[in-house]
Amino acid sequence: MAAREYQLEIDAIDATLISIEKVLDLPKLRKQAAELEVEAGVPNLWDDPEAAQKITSRLSRVQSEIAKLSDLRQRVEDLPILFELAAGEPDGVADAEKELDAVKKSVSELEVQTLLNGEYDDRDALITIRSEAGGVEAADWTEMIMRMYLRYCERHSFKVDVLETSYAEEAGIKSTTFKVSAPYAYGTLSVEQGTHRLVRISPFDSQSRRHTSFAGVEVVPVVEQSDHIEIDEKEIRVDVYRSSGPGGQGVNTTDSAVRLTHIPTGIVVSCQNERSQIQNKATAMAVLQSKLLERRRQEEQAKINALKGDNSGSWGNQMRSYVLAPYQMVKDLRTDYETGNTSAVLNGEIDDFIEAGIRWRRSS
């Protein structure tokens, strides 16, 4: 095995970080942070809790980006010193190599973030997963996909609020909607949109036959006040019902769950996580606004693509295949990225798939 040329690797990392710093514009970020700190320091800030939350959230995100850039810059500058000190130490070089690889990975992840420059990429995300073809198998698969994303969010310390889950009769779930709150949550997770296909020996088949099932994933950006999505109350049908669940004391005993149907588009959203009907309706309305915002964005993009004669942005329905039998493999059908470690993927280790998806989308 050829010896690693550490200085060449460090120089390459440094060059990548310099380009990232230019794209993210560190001086501009520091100026934004200073302006937001002034806004956050206003004595009557919390007289308007919604506006205050928006300011403090933006400040936190900008400060987080500055801290991440500053920390990486320091670690890159420390690498040559680390290897110099490691010379002659029994375990020193191995420890230095470990830090080099860790810095390289962190810089690569930050580089991917610079590709997230879409209009809504920096927003929180609303994810809806629905059971598609496959009956009870598909419902079970839908729950597995939900768990995969929840584990992914847990590993990255992303805040998740499950807004609604519709349970299937025999096993699994019919659908679920949850909100992911994190910097660039929408831009990052939007590449997961599409149909996810599972092939496995069915645990529900007494003859242990191989089955194929499908789950659909929809990802939309969370709406903000400035988006101007107006909804006529006359165009909405409101249904109230009792929250469903697997049983136990957590299941509501009153008709507090709310389902909204937007009649012109046929979009249906539900919310059952709040205790009151009023709160559930307000949350469901916010979800509906987000879905209508994404619909408008897609329509605008379709017009642009039509003018350009560009159909390359269409991924088709099926975007990833998960095979558990007769062999083990997860393969993204857009990027061709694949792995044989299916258990890790289903436990939320999907970072490499997401990174490949973001890079693919940028190059398409």
C-alpha positions in Angstrom: 0.0 0.0 0.0 1.5 3.4 -1.0 2.4 5.8 1.7 0.0 8.7 2.1 1.2 12.1 1.2 -0.2 14.0 4.1 0.8 17.5 2.9 -0.9 17.0 -0.5 -4.1 15.9 1.3 -4.0 18.9 3.6 -3.4 21.3 0.7 -6.4 19.8 -1.1 -8.6 20.2 2.0 -7.4 23.7 2.5 -8.2 24.6 -1.1 -11.8 23.2 -0.8 -12.3 25.1 2.5 -11.2 28.4 0.9 -13.8 27.9 -1.9 -16.4 27.2 0.7 -15.5 30.3 2.7 -15.9 32.4 -0.5 -19.3 30.9 -1.3 -20.7 31.2 2.2 -19.1 34.7 2.5 -17.9 34.7 6.1 -17.7 38.5 6.4 -21.3 38.8 5.3 -22.3 36.1 7.8 -20.6 38.0 10.6 -22.4 41.2 9.6 -25.8 39.3 9.6 -25.0 37.9 13.0 -24.3 41.4 14.4 -27.5 42.8 12.9 -29.6 39.9 14.3 -28.0 40.3 17.7 -29.2 44.0 17.7 -32.7 42.9 16.8 -32.7 40.1 19.4 -31.6 42.6 22.1 -34.7 44.8 21.7 -36.4 45.0 25.1 -40.0 44.4 23.8 -38.8 41.6 21.4 -41.1 38.9 22.9 -44.2 41.1 22.6 -44.6 39.4 19.3 -43.5 35.8 20.0 -43.7 34.6 16.4 -41.5 37.4 15.1 -39.1 36.9 18.1 -38.9 33.2 17.4 -38.0 33.9 13.8 -35.2 36.3 14.7 -33.7 34.1 17.4 -33.9 31.1 15.1 -32.1 32.9 12.3 -29.5 34.2 14.7 -28.8 30.7 16.0 -28.4 29.4 12.5 -26.0 32.1 11.4 -23.9 31.8 14.6 -23.8 28.0 14.0 -22.5 28.5 10.5 -19.8 30.9 11.6 -18.7 28.6 14.4 -18.6 25.6 12.1 -16.4 27.5 9.5 -14.1 28.9 12.2 -13.7 25.5 13.8 -12.9 23.8 10.5 -10.4 26.6 9.6 -8.6 26.1 12.9 -8.5 22.3 12.5 -7.1 22.5 9.0 -4.4 24.9 10.2 -3.6 22.6 13.1 -3.1 19.5 10.8 0.6 20.2 9.7 1.5 20.8 13.4 -0.3 17.6 14.4 1.8 15.5 12.0 5.0 17.3 13.0 4.3 16.5 16.7 3.3 12.9 15.8 6.7 12.1 14.3 8.4 9.6 16.6 5.3 8.9 18.7 4.1 5.2 18.6 0.5 6.0 18.1 0.9 9.6 17.0 0.7 9.2 13.3 -2.4 7.0 13.6 -4.1 9.7 15.7 -3.1 12.4 13.2 -4.4 10.3 10.3 -7.7 9.9 12.1 -8.0 13.7 12.6 -7.1 14.2 8.9 -9.8 11.9 7.8 -12.4 13.5 10.1 -11.5 17.0 8.9 -11.8 15.8 5.3 -15.2 14.3 5.9 -16.4 17.5 7.7 -15.2 19.8 4.9 -16.9 17.5 2.3 -20.2 17.7 4.2 -19.9 21.5 4.4 -19.1 21.6 0.7 -22.4 19.8 0.0 -24.2 22.5 2.0 -22.9 25.1 -0.4 -24.8 23.3 -3.1 -28.0 24.0 -1.3 -28.8 27.4 -2.7 -32.4 27.0 -3.9 -35.0 29.5 -2.9 -36.3 27.4 0.0 -33.3 25.1 0.7 -32.5 26.7 4.1 -35.9 26.1 5.5 -37.4 23.4 7.8 -39.0 20.4 6.0 -42.3 18.7 6.1 -42.1 15.0 5.2 -45.1 12.9 4.3 -44.7 9.1 3.8 -47.6 7.1 2.2 -48.1 3.4 1.8 -48.4 2.6 -1.9 -48.8 -0.8 -3.8 -48.2 -3.9 -1.7 -51.0 -4.1 0.9 -50.0 -5.0 4.4 -46.4 -5.3 3.2 -46.4 -1.7 2.0 -47.9 -0.5 5.3 -45.1 -2.3 7.2 -42.5 -0.8 4.8 -43.9 2.7 5.2 -43.3 2.4 9.0 -39.8 1.1 8.3 -39.1 4.2 6.1 -40.5 6.5 8.8 -38.2 4.9 11.4 -35.2 5.3 9.0 -35.8 9.0 8.8 -36.4 9.4 12.5 -33.2 7.6 13.3 -31.4 9.8 10.7 -32.7 12.9 12.4 -31.9 11.6 15.8 -28.2 10.9 14.8 -28.0 14.5 13.6 -29.8 16.0 16.6 -32.6 17.4 14.3 -35.8 18.4 16.0 -38.8 16.3 14.8 -42.5 16.9 15.4 -44.8 14.1 14.3 -48.0 15.8 13.2 -50.1 12.9 12.1 -49.9 9.1 11.8 -52.6 6.9 10.3 -52.1 3.3 11.4 -53.0 0.3 9.2 -55.3 -2.4 10.5 -53.0 -5.4 10.4 -49.5 -3.9 10.7 -47.5 -0.7 9.9 -49.0 2.6 8.9 -51.0 4.0 6.0 -49.3 7.4 6.2 -47.4 9.9 8.4 -46.4 13.5 8.3 -43.7 15.0 10.4 -41.8 18.3 10.6 -38.0 18.4 10.6 -36.5 21.5 12.1 -32.8 22.1 11.3 -30.7 24.4 9.1 -31.1 23.4 5.4 -33.5 20.6 6.4 -35.6 21.0 3.2 -32.6 21.3 0.9 -31.0 18.3 2.4 -34.0 16.0 2.6 -35.7 17.1 -0.6 -33.6 14.6 -2.6 -35.4 11.8 -0.7 -38.6 12.6 -2.5 -39.9 9.8 -4.7 -41.0 6.1 -4.5 -38.9 3.7 -2.3 -39.1 0.1 -3.3 -38.6 -2.9 -1.0 -37.9 -6.5 -2.0 -37.8 -9.1 0.8 -39.1 -12.4 2.1 -42.4 -11.4 3.6 -42.9 -11.9 7.3 -46.6 -11.9 6.6 -46.6 -14.7 4.1 -46.9 -18.2 5.6 -45.1 -19.6 2.5 -42.2 -17.3 2.9 -42.4 -15.9 -0.6 -40.5 -12.9 -1.8 -42.6 -9.7 -2.0 -42.2 -6.2 -3.5 -43.8 -3.2 -1.9 -43.7 0.5 -2.3 -43.8 3.7 -0.1 -44.0 7.2 -1.4 -42.0 10.1 0.2 -43.0 13.7 -0.3 -40.8 16.6 1.1 -42.0 20.2 1.1 -40.5 23.4 2.7 -42.2 24.9 5.7 -44.2 28.0 4.8 -43.3 31.4 6.2 -45.4 34.6 6.6 -43.7 36.2 3.7 -44.8 33.5 1.2 -48.3 35.0 0.7 -50.2 31.7 0.3 -53.8 32.8 0.5 -56.4 30.1 1.1 -60.1 30.8 0.8 -62.0 29.2 3.8 -64.8 28.4 1.3 -62.4 26.1 -0.6 -61.6 24.0 2.4 -63.6 21.1 3.8 -63.0 20.5 7.5 -63.5 17.0 9.1 -63.0 16.2 12.8 -62.4 12.7 14.1 -61.0 10.8 17.0 -57.2 10.3 16.9 -56.1 6.8 16.1 -53.1 4.9 17.5 -51.8 1.6 18.6 -53.7 1.8 21.9 -53.0 2.9 25.4 -53.6 6.1 27.4 -52.1 8.3 24.7 -55.1 7.8 22.3 -57.5 10.7 22.5 -61.1 10.1 23.7 -62.5 13.3 22.0 -62.9 14.3 18.4 -59.8 16.6 18.4 -58.1 15.4 15.2 -58.6 17.5 12.1 -58.5 16.7 8.4 -58.5 19.5 5.9 -59.3 19.0 2.2 -58.4 21.7 -0.3 -61.2 21.3 -2.8 -59.5 23.0 -5.9 -56.4 20.8 -5.7 -57.6 17.8 -3.8 -54.8 18.1 -1.3 -55.6 16.5 2.1 -53.7 17.1 5.3 -54.4 15.9 8.9 -53.1 16.7 12.3 -53.7 14.9 15.6 -50.7 15.6 17.7 -52.2 18.6 19.6 -54.8 18.2 22.4 -57.3 20.7 21.1 -59.2 20.8 17.8 -58.3 24.5 17.4 -54.5 23.8 17.7 -54.8 20.8 15.3 -56.6 22.9 12.8 -54.0 25.7 12.9 -51.2 23.1 12.5 -53.0 21.4 9.6 -53.5 24.8 7.9 -49.8 25.5 8.1 -49.1 22.1 6.5 -51.6 22.8 3.8 -49.9 26.2 3.1 -46.6 24.4 2.8 -47.9 21.9 0.3 -49.6 24.6 -1.8 -46.3 26.6 -1.7 -44.4 23.5 -3.1 -47.1 23.0 -5.7 -46.7 26.6 -6.8 -42.9 26.2 -7.0 -43.2 23.0 -9.0 -45.6 24.7 -11.5 -43.2 27.6 -11.9 -40.3 25.2 -12.4 -42.3 23.2 -15.0 -42.9 26.4 -17.0 -39.1 27.2 -16.9 -38.3 23.7 -18.0 -40.8 23.9 -20.8 -39.3 27.1 -22.0 -35.8 25.6 -21.8 -37.0 22.3 -23.4 -35.4 20.6 -20.3 -36.9 17.4 -19.0 -33.8 16.1 -17.2 -35.1 17.2 -13.8 -37.7 14.5 -13.8 -36.6 11.6 -11.6 -39.5 9.4 -12.4 -41.5 7.7 -9.6 -39.0 5.1 -8.4 -35.8 6.6 -6.9 -34.3 3.9 -4.6 -34.4 0.2 -4.3 -33.9 -1.8 -1.1 -33.3 -5.5 -1.6 -33.2 -7.8 1.5 -33.5 -11.1 -0.4 -32.1 -13.0 -2.2 -29.1 -10.6 -1.6 -28.6 -7.4 0.4 -28.3 -4.1 -1.4 -29.7 -0.6 -1.4 -29.2 1.3 -4.6 -30.2 4.8 -5.7 -31.5 4.6 -9.2 -30.6 8.3 -10.0 -27.0 8.4 -8.8 -26.2 4.7 -8.9 -24.8 5.0 -5.4 -25.2 1.6 -3.6 -24.2 -0.3 -0.5 -24.6 -3.8 0.8 -25.1 -2.7 4.4 -28.8 -2.6 4.4 -29.2 -2.7 8.2 -27.2 0.5 8.6 -29.3 2.3 6.0 -32.6 1.2 7.6 -31.1 2.5 10.9 -30.8 6.0 9.4 -27.3 5.9 8.0 -28.3 7.6 4.7 -25.8 10.5 4.6 -23.9 9.1 1.6 -27.2 8.6 -0.3 -28.2 12.2 0.5 -24.9 13.7 -0.4 -24.8 11.8 -3.7 -28.4 13.0 -4.4 -27.5 16.6 -3.8 -24.4 16.4 -6.0 -26.5 14.6 -8.7 -29.2 17.3 -8.6 -26.7 20.1 -8.9 -25.1 18.4 -12.0 -28.4 17.5 -13.7 
